[in-house]
């Protein structure tokens, strides 16, 4: 099994455990992930026979890597999803996520922030170039806070999850 498949299994198992706990609101669990965790959200959200019905009510992915899901024409989200991206992200580019969301306009809410890079929602992190970044053409990627994008994400994501 691939790491993405194992993480998907872990997320489903964790959601089943959480859903069975007293005090967990009925109606399904929301799964949120950032970067590689956002890619795990995409892998977990995929409709498949092993997905318990109604386990997840919402999925949210911040700057995930979308090429795998976008390239898989059988991929379909099992619950509503929000994807938040920096338009200028050069580590996990926004275009594949935009294309994925365009295939499912009623299921995926896509938000791209102009001028924002990877980790745009991190507090007080000046934009810098990170070297050794895998999955980039050059091995480098810009990371850091974009305060308008951060503030918007902090406002819109909780509302969307309600």
Secondary structure, 3 states (H helix, E strand, C coil): CCHHHHHHHHHHHHHHHHHCCCCCCCCCEEEEEECHHHHHHHHHHECCCCCCCCCEEEEEEECCCCHHHHHCCCCCECCEEEEEEECCCCCCCHHHHHHHHHHCCCCEEEEEECCCCECCCCCCCCCEEEECCCCCCCCEEEECCCHHHHHHHHHHHHHHHC
